[in-house]
């Protein structure tokens, strides 16, 4: 499941490539970092299954927001700020 989320995050970020290469690279790296932190929390036992599920569901919401933001091929500063929040 985590691998699918990671792949989906990368694909969403690449789909919005029209905005700028730097923004896309930052977005992909942020998604990868977030997934790594979740996996580390699971391995160390700091996260329960329920907490992990909530975090991954939140990441899916972010991925959907990123996809919707880049759907017109452009990402405005307001859209970018909303996704980052």
C-alpha positions as CSV (number, residue, x, y, z in Angstrom):
1,X,0.0,0.0,0.0
2,X,2.8,2.4,0.9
3,X,4.5,1.7,-2.4
4,X,1.3,2.5,-4.3
5,X,0.9,5.8,-2.4
6,X,4.5,6.7,-3.1
7,X,4.2,5.9,-6.8
8,X,0.9,7.8,-7.0
9,X,2.5,10.8,-5.3
10,X,5.4,10.8,-7.8
11,X,3.0,10.5,-10.8
12,X,0.8,13.3,-9.5
13,X,3.8,15.5,-9.1
14,X,5.1,14.7,-12.5
15,X,1.7,15.4,-14.1
16,X,1.9,18.9,-12.8
17,X,5.3,19.4,-14.4
18,X,4.1,22.4,-16.5
19,X,4.4,24.7,-13.4
20,X,8.1,24.4,-13.1
21,X,10.8,21.7,-12.8
22,X,12.0,23.1,-9.4
23,X,8.5,23.1,-7.9
24,X,7.9,19.5,-9.2
25,X,11.2,18.3,-7.8
26,X,10.4,19.9,-4.4
27,X,7.0,18.3,-4.4
28,X,8.2,14.9,-5.2
29,X,11.0,15.1,-2.6
30,X,8.5,16.3,0.1
31,X,6.2,13.3,-0.7
32,X,9.1,10.9,-0.6
33,X,10.3,12.4,2.7
34,X,6.9,12.1,4.2
35,X,6.5,8.5,3.2
36,X,9.9,7.7,4.6
37,X,9.0,9.3,8.0
38,X,5.8,7.3,8.1
39,X,7.7,4.0,7.4
40,X,10.3,4.8,10.0
41,X,7.5,5.4,12.6
42,X,6.0,2.1,11.8
43,X,9.3,0.2,12.0
44,X,10.2,1.9,15.3
45,X,6.8,1.2,16.8
46,X,6.1,4.9,17.3
47,X,3.0,4.7,15.1
48,X,0.1,2.4,15.6
49,X,-1.8,0.9,12.7
50,X,-4.5,3.5,13.2
51,X,-2.1,6.4,13.2
52,X,-0.4,5.1,10.1
53,X,-3.7,4.8,8.3
54,X,-4.7,8.3,9.2
55,X,-1.3,9.7,8.0
56,X,-1.5,7.7,4.8
57,X,-5.1,8.9,4.2
58,X,-3.9,12.5,4.7
59,X,-1.2,11.9,2.2
60,X,-3.7,10.7,-0.3
61,X,-5.7,13.9,0.2
62,X,-2.6,15.9,-0.5
63,X,-2.0,13.9,-3.6
64,X,-5.5,14.6,-4.8
65,X,-5.1,18.3,-4.1
66,X,-1.9,18.3,-6.0
67,X,-3.6,16.6,-9.0
68,X,-6.5,19.0,-8.9
69,X,-4.1,22.0,-8.7
70,X,-2.1,21.0,-11.7
71,X,-5.2,19.9,-13.8
72,X,-5.1,23.0,-15.9
73,X,-1.4,22.8,-16.5
74,X,-0.6,25.7,-14.3
75,X,-0.1,26.2,-10.6
76,X,-0.7,29.6,-9.2
77,X,1.0,30.8,-6.0
78,X,-2.3,30.5,-4.1
79,X,-2.8,26.9,-5.3
80,X,0.8,26.0,-4.4
81,X,0.4,27.6,-0.9
82,X,-2.9,25.6,-0.3
83,X,-1.2,22.3,-1.2
84,X,1.8,23.0,1.0
85,X,-0.5,23.7,4.0
